[in-house]
Amino acid sequence: MSTFNKLNIFTGWWDVPLTDQGRQEALEAGKLLAAAGFRFDVAHASVLKRAGSSLHHLLDGCDQPYIPVKTSWRLNERHYGALQGRNKAVLEEDMGDIVVEWRRAYGIRPPPMTETHPHWPLISLDDRYRGVKVPESESLRDTAKRVMEYWESDIVPDVRAGKRVVVVAHANTLRSLVKNNNLVRQSWVTAVACGLDRRGHAGLTISVPKLTKKTLDDIDEAAIRNVNIPTGVPFVYDFDTDLRPTGEPDKNGVRGRFVGGCAIQE
């Protein structure tokens, strides 16, 4: 849980720290993964400090603080444009259902962040984004595009090499992976992703035999708005040899299962 999560504020690319609760949640998630037998060879994270801090505490919980870490802005949370820094409940009260559409719909962007926004200069001039065209606003589709570019360019090569991968990112990053995760044929591997959402960090654990080009759950744009992965619990996919998920789908078509008995939140 970040400081903005605690205050129910749109965070996006604003670089806020974790709370004490968020750090403890990350540590406990790592312990849960260790108890389930997970070991990792490499980690990937966004460049936002709440992801880096979560990864640090998660790896402490796994007793694997020594593995190499790769970071990228492409794993950042969705950019919420002009909504960043605004209280979600107050906005919904003032503006009604359009705020829900901005948050949950797949292809709708919130109003853009302009140069007059208080966050604009600190984000646009940040050295982490040197050479990057910083977005003014993003839909979930926009977020998915950059996340999947990083998946193909950086994570898939690790998977192809047989490495066990942990990805620490954010709520909308994980929603993008659930809807759009394209994988490449390779031997049995395990990839785990744990990210942050409004309450702390969520988990996505992908157990992958014989990876092939395929979407995990082929969730359509209407259904993905209902998918909200709960925090702090790894989420597991099991596949047959043709990379078809073998679990029973829930009402949104998600076939993953949780380590710890949680369920997809709506």
Short mmCIF file of the C-alpha atoms (twelve columns), coordinates in Angstrom:
data_MODEL
# 
_entry.id   MODEL 
# 
loop_
_atom_site.group_PDB 
_atom_site.id 
_atom_site.type_symbol 
_atom_site.label_atom_id 
_atom_site.label_alt_id 
_atom_site.label_comp_id 
_atom_site.label_asym_id 
_atom_site.label_seq_id 
_atom_site.Cartn_x 
_atom_site.Cartn_y 
_atom_site.Cartn_z 
_atom_site.pdbx_PDB_model_num 
ATOM 1   C CA . MET A 1   0.000   0.000   0.000   1 
ATOM 2   C CA . SER A 2   1.398   3.391   -0.999  1 
ATOM 3   C CA . THR A 3   0.687   6.658   0.768   1 
ATOM 4   C CA . PHE A 4   -1.704  7.652   -2.052  1 
ATOM 5   C CA . ASN A 5   -3.435  4.244   -1.888  1 
ATOM 6   C CA . LYS A 6   -4.134  4.894   1.773   1 
ATOM 7   C CA . LEU A 7   -5.705  8.264   0.936   1 
ATOM 8   C CA . ASN A 8   -7.728  6.824   -2.012  1 
ATOM 9   C CA . ILE A 9   -5.959  9.100   -4.495  1 
ATOM 10  C CA . PHE A 10  -5.216  8.401   -8.166  1 
ATOM 11  C CA . THR A 11  -1.485  7.656   -8.195  1 
ATOM 12  C CA . GLY A 12  -0.407  6.668   -11.713 1 
ATOM 13  C CA . TRP A 13  3.187   7.723   -12.417 1 
ATOM 14  C CA . TRP A 14  3.493   9.894   -9.307  1 
ATOM 15  C CA . ASP A 15  6.354   8.386   -7.326  1 
ATOM 16  C CA . VAL A 16  4.951   7.909   -3.835  1 
ATOM 17  C CA . PRO A 17  6.469   5.538   -1.234  1 
ATOM 18  C CA . LEU A 18  4.955   2.483   0.397   1 
ATOM 19  C CA . THR A 19  3.365   2.677   3.826   1 
ATOM 20  C CA . ASP A 20  4.544   0.418   6.645   1 
ATOM 21  C CA . GLN A 21  1.544   -1.786  5.832   1 
ATOM 22  C CA . GLY A 22  2.631   -2.017  2.195   1 
ATOM 23  C CA . ARG A 23  6.138   -3.075  3.152   1 
ATOM 24  C CA . GLN A 24  4.757   -5.754  5.466   1 
ATOM 25  C CA . GLU A 25  2.387   -7.012  2.758   1 
ATOM 26  C CA . ALA A 26  5.313   -7.389  0.352   1 
ATOM 27  C CA . LEU A 27  7.332   -9.284  2.947   1 
ATOM 28  C CA . GLU A 28  4.413   -11.629 3.660   1 
ATOM 29  C CA . ALA A 29  3.844   -12.212 -0.070  1 
ATOM 30  C CA . GLY A 30  7.477   -13.278 -0.361  1 
ATOM 31  C CA . LYS A 31  7.101   -15.671 2.546   1 
ATOM 32  C CA . LEU A 32  3.977   -17.118 0.930   1 
ATOM 33  C CA . LEU A 33  5.843   -17.723 -2.325  1 
ATOM 34  C CA . ALA A 34  8.759   -19.316 -0.474  1 
ATOM 35  C CA . ALA A 35  6.400   -21.605 1.423   1 
ATOM 36  C CA . ALA A 36  4.891   -22.663 -1.919  1 
ATOM 37  C CA . GLY A 37  8.355   -23.630 -3.169  1 
ATOM 38  C CA . PHE A 38  9.061   -20.789 -5.589  1 
ATOM 39  C CA . ARG A 39  12.675  -19.858 -6.387  1 
ATOM 40  C CA . PHE A 40  13.677  -17.136 -8.851  1 
ATOM 41  C CA . ASP A 41  16.600  -16.381 -11.148 1 
ATOM 42  C CA . VAL A 42  15.775  -12.819 -12.207 1 
ATOM 43  C CA . ALA A 43  13.350  -10.035 -11.287 1 
ATOM 44  C CA . HIS A 44  11.665  -7.323  -13.351 1 
ATOM 45  C CA . ALA A 45  10.067  -4.192  -11.876 1 
ATOM 46  C CA . SER A 46  8.806   -0.768  -12.850 1 
ATOM 47  C CA . VAL A 47  10.963  2.272   -12.119 1 
ATOM 48  C CA . LEU A 48  8.516   3.583   -9.517  1 
ATOM 49  C CA . LYS A 49  9.834   3.427   -5.959  1 
ATOM 50  C CA . ARG A 50  6.763   1.607   -4.606  1 
ATOM 51  C CA . ALA A 51  7.495   -1.280  -6.992  1 
ATOM 52  C CA . GLY A 52  11.194  -1.302  -6.148  1 
ATOM 53  C CA . SER A 53  10.450  -1.283  -2.432  1 
ATOM 54  C CA . SER A 54  7.861   -4.053  -2.841  1 
ATOM 55  C CA . LEU A 55  10.368  -6.171  -4.750  1 
ATOM 56  C CA . HIS A 56  13.033  -5.601  -2.084  1 
ATOM 57  C CA . HIS A 57  10.732  -6.768  0.715   1 
ATOM 58  C CA . LEU A 58  9.268   -9.610  -1.356  1 
ATOM 59  C CA . LEU A 59  12.738  -11.001 -2.085  1 
ATOM 60  C CA . ASP A 60  13.607  -10.675 1.590   1 
ATOM 61  C CA . GLY A 61  10.515  -12.750 2.346   1 
ATOM 62  C CA . CYS A 62  11.650  -15.317 -0.227  1 
ATOM 63  C CA . ASP A 63  15.201  -15.222 1.211   1 
ATOM 64  C CA . GLN A 64  16.491  -14.394 -2.291  1 
ATOM 65  C CA . PRO A 65  17.720  -10.781 -2.026  1 
ATOM 66  C CA . TYR A 66  20.664  -11.485 -4.330  1 
ATOM 67  C CA . ILE A 67  18.977  -12.148 -7.690  1 
ATOM 68  C CA . PRO A 68  19.555  -9.649  -10.540 1 
ATOM 69  C CA . VAL A 69  16.873  -7.000  -11.086 1 
ATOM 70  C CA . LYS A 70  15.877  -5.290  -14.351 1 
ATOM 71  C CA . THR A 71  13.706  -2.160  -14.314 1 
ATOM 72  C CA . SER A 72  11.679  -0.391  -16.999 1 
ATOM 73  C CA . TRP A 73  9.205   2.477   -17.231 1 
ATOM 74  C CA . ARG A 74  7.129   0.209   -19.478 1 
ATOM 75  C CA . LEU A 75  6.076   -1.678  -16.333 1 
ATOM 76  C CA . ASN A 76  4.872   1.537   -14.662 1 
ATOM 77  C CA . GLU A 77  1.307   1.873   -13.490 1 
ATOM 78  C CA . ARG A 78  -1.194  3.297   -15.956 1 
ATOM 79  C CA . HIS A 79  -0.832  7.083   -16.371 1 
ATOM 80  C CA . TYR A 80  -4.075  8.609   -15.092 1 
ATOM 81  C CA . GLY A 81  -3.567  12.005  -16.713 1 
ATOM 82  C CA . ALA A 82  -5.356  14.913  -15.064 1 
ATOM 83  C CA . LEU A 83  -6.828  12.544  -12.466 1 
ATOM 84  C CA . GLN A 84  -3.463  11.988  -10.778 1 
ATOM 85  C CA . GLY A 85  -3.448  13.471  -7.289  1 
ATOM 86  C CA . ARG A 86  -7.261  13.636  -7.143  1 
ATOM 87  C CA . ASN A 87  -9.371  11.778  -4.587  1 
ATOM 88  C CA . LYS A 88  -11.344 8.982   -6.271  1 
ATOM 89  C CA . ALA A 89  -14.454 9.213   -4.084  1 
ATOM 90  C CA . VAL A 90  -14.674 12.998  -4.391  1 
ATOM 91  C CA . LEU A 91  -14.331 12.815  -8.181  1 
ATOM 92  C CA . GLU A 92  -17.046 10.152  -8.442  1 
ATOM 93  C CA . GLU A 93  -19.349 12.258  -6.283  1 
ATOM 94  C CA . ASP A 94  -18.690 15.357  -8.387  1 
ATOM 95  C CA . MET A 95  -18.634 13.776  -11.865 1 
ATOM 96  C CA . GLY A 96  -20.597 10.526  -11.579 1 
ATOM 97  C CA . ASP A 97  -20.322 7.416   -13.745 1 
ATOM 98  C CA . ILE A 98  -17.764 8.821   -16.184 1 
ATOM 99  C CA . VAL A 99  -15.110 8.382   -13.476 1 
ATOM 100 C CA . VAL A 100 -15.904 4.654   -13.329 1 
ATOM 101 C CA . GLU A 101 -15.537 4.489   -17.123 1 
ATOM 102 C CA . TRP A 102 -12.166 6.224   -16.946 1 
ATOM 103 C CA . ARG A 103 -11.024 3.719   -14.342 1 
ATOM 104 C CA . ARG A 104 -12.413 0.430   -15.648 1 
ATOM 105 C CA . ALA A 105 -13.091 0.624   -19.405 1 
ATOM 106 C CA . TYR A 106 -10.406 -0.827  -21.667 1 
ATOM 107 C CA . GLY A 107 -10.148 1.850   -24.346 1 
ATOM 108 C CA . ILE A 108 -11.099 5.127   -22.633 1 
ATOM 109 C CA . ARG A 109 -8.446  7.652   -21.587 1 
ATOM 110 C CA . PRO A 110 -8.985  10.065  -18.688 1 
ATOM 111 C CA . PRO A 111 -8.540  13.785  -19.428 1 
ATOM 112 C CA . PRO A 112 -4.876  14.518  -20.239 1 
ATOM 113 C CA . MET A 113 -2.349  15.946  -17.820 1 
ATOM 114 C CA . THR A 114 -1.269  19.380  -19.028 1 
ATOM 115 C CA . GLU A 115 1.815   21.427  -18.218 1 
ATOM 116 C CA . THR A 116 -0.191  23.280  -15.554 1 
ATOM 117 C CA . HIS A 117 -0.698  20.092  -13.523 1 
ATOM 118 C CA . PRO A 118 1.482   20.093  -10.369 1 
ATOM 119 C CA . HIS A 119 2.875   16.637  -11.226 1 
ATOM 120 C CA . TRP A 120 3.847   17.500  -14.805 1 
ATOM 121 C CA . PRO A 121 7.286   19.109  -14.327 1 
ATOM 122 C CA . LEU A 122 8.589   16.497  -11.904 1 
ATOM 123 C CA . ILE A 123 7.488   13.601  -14.134 1 
ATOM 124 C CA . SER A 124 8.417   15.078  -17.520 1 
ATOM 125 C CA . LEU A 125 11.887  16.172  -16.335 1 
ATOM 126 C CA . ASP A 126 12.677  13.019  -14.353 1 
ATOM 127 C CA . ASP A 127 15.960  11.395  -15.455 1 
ATOM 128 C CA . ARG A 128 14.248  7.992   -15.444 1 
ATOM 129 C CA . TYR A 129 12.222  9.117   -18.479 1 
ATOM 130 C CA . ARG A 130 15.034  10.733  -20.466 1 
ATOM 131 C CA . GLY A 131 14.345  10.000  -24.127 1 
ATOM 132 C CA . VAL A 132 10.820  8.752   -23.325 1 
ATOM 133 C CA . LYS A 133 7.727   10.491  -24.669 1 
ATOM 134 C CA . VAL A 134 5.920   10.711  -21.341 1 
ATOM 135 C CA . PRO A 135 2.190   10.088  -21.883 1 
ATOM 136 C CA . GLU A 136 -0.347  12.755  -21.005 1 
ATOM 137 C CA . SER A 137 -2.946  10.080  -20.230 1 
ATOM 138 C CA . GLU A 138 -3.425  6.351   -20.859 1 
ATOM 139 C CA . SER A 139 -6.272  3.918   -21.328 1 
ATOM 140 C CA . LEU A 140 -5.785  0.325   -20.218 1 
ATOM 141 C CA . ARG A 141 -5.234  -0.483  -23.917 1 
ATOM 142 C CA . ASP A 142 -2.364  2.029   -24.034 1 
ATOM 143 C CA . THR A 143 -0.896  0.524   -20.874 1 
ATOM 144 C CA . ALA A 144 -1.190  -2.987  -22.292 1 
ATOM 145 C CA . LYS A 145 0.681   -1.983  -25.463 1 
ATOM 146 C CA . ARG A 146 3.811   -0.830  -23.628 1 
ATOM 147 C CA . VAL A 147 3.644   -3.642  -21.068 1 
ATOM 148 C CA . MET A 148 3.478   -6.267  -23.806 1 
ATOM 149 C CA . GLU A 149 6.353   -4.607  -25.689 1 
ATOM 150 C CA . TYR A 150 8.483   -5.074  -22.579 1 
ATOM 151 C CA . TRP A 151 7.204   -8.626  -22.131 1 
ATOM 152 C CA . GLU A 152 8.345   -9.539  -25.635 1 
ATOM 153 C CA . SER A 153 11.653  -7.639  -25.568 1 
ATOM 154 C CA . ASP A 154 12.909  -8.409  -22.056 1 
ATOM 155 C CA . ILE A 155 10.860  -10.966 -20.126 1 
ATOM 156 C CA . VAL A 156 10.317  -13.529 -22.881 1 
ATOM 157 C CA . PRO A 157 14.093  -13.867 -23.531 1 
ATOM 158 C CA . ASP A 158 14.563  -14.718 -19.849 1 
ATOM 159 C CA . VAL A 159 11.736  -17.241 -20.098 1 
ATOM 160 C CA . ARG A 160 13.270  -18.710 -23.267 1 
ATOM 161 C CA . ALA A 161 16.529  -19.141 -21.377 1 
ATOM 162 C CA . GLY A 162 14.703  -21.239 -18.791 1 
ATOM 163 C CA . LYS A 163 14.967  -18.623 -16.043 1 
ATOM 164 C CA . ARG A 164 12.431  -18.401 -13.247 1 
ATOM 165 C CA . VAL A 165 11.059  -14.864 -13.356 1 
ATOM 166 C CA . VAL A 166 9.385   -12.605 -10.814 1 
ATOM 167 C CA . VAL A 167 7.753   -9.385  -12.018 1 
ATOM 168 C CA . VAL A 168 6.744   -6.655  -9.578  1 
ATOM 169 C CA . ALA A 169 4.509   -4.066  -11.163 1 
ATOM 170 C CA . HIS A 170 1.051   -2.563  -10.624 1 
ATOM 171 C CA . ALA A 171 -2.663  -3.353  -10.738 1 
ATOM 172 C CA . ASN A 172 -3.250  -2.283  -14.330 1 
ATOM 173 C CA . THR A 173 0.004   -3.879  -15.456 1 
ATOM 174 C CA . LEU A 174 -1.313  -7.202  -14.178 1 
ATOM 175 C CA . ARG A 175 -4.753  -6.684  -15.708 1 
ATOM 176 C CA . SER A 176 -2.932  -6.114  -19.016 1 
ATOM 177 C CA . LEU A 177 -1.001  -9.365  -18.614 1 
ATOM 178 C CA . VAL A 178 -4.128  -11.363 -17.761 1 
ATOM 179 C CA . LYS A 179 -5.884  -10.072 -20.883 1 
ATOM 180 C CA . ASN A 180 -2.995  -9.897  -23.340 1 
ATOM 181 C CA . ASN A 181 -0.109  -12.037 -22.152 1 
ATOM 182 C CA . ASN A 182 1.549   -13.462 -25.290 1 
ATOM 183 C CA . LEU A 183 4.056   -16.240 -24.570 1 
ATOM 184 C CA . VAL A 184 6.644   -17.961 -26.772 1 
ATOM 185 C CA . ARG A 185 7.168   -21.727 -27.043 1 
ATOM 186 C CA . GLN A 186 9.846   -23.015 -24.667 1 
ATOM 187 C CA . SER A 187 10.398  -25.714 -22.045 1 
ATOM 188 C CA . TRP A 188 8.654   -25.827 -18.651 1 
ATOM 189 C CA . VAL A 189 9.253   -22.649 -16.676 1 
ATOM 190 C CA . THR A 190 7.577   -20.663 -13.949 1 
ATOM 191 C CA . ALA A 191 6.968   -16.925 -14.006 1 
ATOM 192 C CA . VAL A 192 5.528   -14.968 -11.105 1 
ATOM 193 C CA . ALA A 193 4.280   -11.410 -11.120 1 
ATOM 194 C CA . CYS A 194 3.350   -9.426  -8.039  1 
ATOM 195 C CA . GLY A 195 2.128   -5.875  -8.351  1 
ATOM 196 C CA . LEU A 196 0.476   -2.970  -6.618  1 
ATOM 197 C CA . ASP A 197 -3.114  -1.845  -6.596  1 
ATOM 198 C CA . ARG A 198 -5.160  0.531   -4.512  1 
ATOM 199 C CA . ARG A 199 -4.740  -1.556  -1.355  1 
ATOM 200 C CA . GLY A 200 -1.158  -2.751  -1.586  1 
ATOM 201 C CA . HIS A 201 0.135   -5.299  -4.060  1 
ATOM 202 C CA . ALA A 202 -1.465  -8.038  -6.029  1 
ATOM 203 C CA . GLY A 203 0.023   -11.245 -7.331  1 
ATOM 204 C CA . LEU A 204 -0.029  -13.146 -10.588 1 
ATOM 205 C CA . THR A 205 1.754   -16.493 -10.686 1 
ATOM 206 C CA . ILE A 206 2.017   -18.139 -14.098 1 
ATOM 207 C CA . SER A 207 3.088   -21.784 -14.278 1 
ATOM 208 C CA . VAL A 208 3.905   -22.335 -17.946 1 
ATOM 209 C CA . PRO A 209 4.564   -25.658 -19.711 1 
ATOM 210 C CA . LYS A 210 5.627   -25.567 -23.386 1 
ATOM 211 C CA . LEU A 211 5.017   -21.872 -23.941 1 
ATOM 212 C CA . THR A 212 3.327   -20.966 -27.193 1 
ATOM 213 C CA . LYS A 213 1.864   -17.846 -28.754 1 
ATOM 214 C CA . LYS A 214 -1.432  -17.501 -26.927 1 
ATOM 215 C CA . THR A 215 -3.452  -15.200 -24.678 1 
ATOM 216 C CA . LEU A 216 -3.822  -16.526 -21.143 1 
ATOM 217 C CA . ASP A 217 -7.570  -16.144 -20.822 1 
ATOM 218 C CA . ASP A 218 -8.769  -14.390 -24.003 1 
ATOM 219 C CA . ILE A 219 -10.794 -11.974 -21.870 1 
ATOM 220 C CA . ASP A 220 -12.806 -9.504  -23.932 1 
ATOM 221 C CA . GLU A 221 -12.847 -5.757  -23.376 1 
ATOM 222 C CA . ALA A 222 -16.193 -5.817  -21.570 1 
ATOM 223 C CA . ALA A 223 -15.145 -8.536  -19.120 1 
ATOM 224 C CA . ILE A 224 -11.697 -7.153  -18.268 1 
ATOM 225 C CA . ARG A 225 -13.305 -4.155  -16.569 1 
ATOM 226 C CA . ASN A 226 -14.584 -6.563  -13.895 1 
ATOM 227 C CA . VAL A 227 -11.196 -8.163  -13.220 1 
ATOM 228 C CA . ASN A 228 -9.501  -6.742  -10.130 1 
ATOM 229 C CA . ILE A 229 -6.799  -9.020  -8.745  1 
ATOM 230 C CA . PRO A 230 -6.749  -8.950  -4.916  1 
ATOM 231 C CA . THR A 231 -3.671  -7.867  -3.051  1 
ATOM 232 C CA . GLY A 232 -0.796  -9.838  -1.622  1 
ATOM 233 C CA . VAL A 233 -1.775  -13.303 -2.883  1 
ATOM 234 C CA . PRO A 234 0.013   -15.133 -5.759  1 
ATOM 235 C CA . PHE A 235 -2.267  -16.080 -8.655  1 
ATOM 236 C CA . VAL A 236 -1.525  -19.349 -10.484 1 
ATOM 237 C CA . TYR A 237 -2.220  -20.595 -14.004 1 
ATOM 238 C CA . ASP A 238 -1.881  -24.292 -14.851 1 
ATOM 239 C CA . PHE A 239 -1.712  -25.386 -18.510 1 
ATOM 240 C CA . ASP A 240 -1.932  -28.521 -20.570 1 
ATOM 241 C CA . THR A 241 0.752   -29.299 -23.175 1 
ATOM 242 C CA . ASP A 242 -1.011  -27.096 -25.766 1 
ATOM 243 C CA . LEU A 243 -0.947  -24.167 -23.321 1 
ATOM 244 C CA . ARG A 244 -4.678  -24.244 -22.705 1 
ATOM 245 C CA . PRO A 245 -5.492  -23.138 -19.135 1 
ATOM 246 C CA . THR A 246 -6.889  -26.176 -17.329 1 
ATOM 247 C CA . GLY A 247 -8.717  -24.421 -14.478 1 
ATOM 248 C CA . GLU A 248 -12.443 -23.827 -14.407 1 
ATOM 249 C CA . PRO A 249 -13.237 -20.301 -15.652 1 
ATOM 250 C CA . ASP A 250 -14.980 -17.841 -13.376 1 
ATOM 251 C CA . LYS A 251 -17.806 -15.680 -14.717 1 
ATOM 252 C CA . ASN A 252 -15.282 -13.339 -16.361 1 
ATOM 253 C CA . GLY A 253 -13.449 -16.203 -18.069 1 
ATOM 254 C CA . VAL A 254 -10.414 -16.140 -15.748 1 
ATOM 255 C CA . ARG A 255 -8.984  -19.647 -15.229 1 
ATOM 256 C CA . GLY A 256 -6.253  -18.791 -12.735 1 
ATOM 257 C CA . ARG A 257 -6.287  -19.907 -9.104  1 
ATOM 258 C CA . PHE A 258 -4.965  -18.251 -5.980  1 
ATOM 259 C CA . VAL A 259 -2.433  -19.530 -3.496  1 
ATOM 260 C CA . GLY A 260 -4.235  -18.712 -0.273  1 
ATOM 261 C CA . GLY A 261 -7.903  -19.095 -1.180  1 
ATOM 262 C CA . CYS A 262 -8.779  -15.579 -2.409  1 
ATOM 263 C CA . ALA A 263 -10.996 -14.800 -5.389  1 
ATOM 264 C CA . ILE A 264 -11.093 -12.210 -8.162  1 
ATOM 265 C CA . GLN A 265 -12.572 -8.999  -6.763  1 
ATOM 266 C CA . GLU A 266 -15.082 -6.805  -8.554  1 
# 
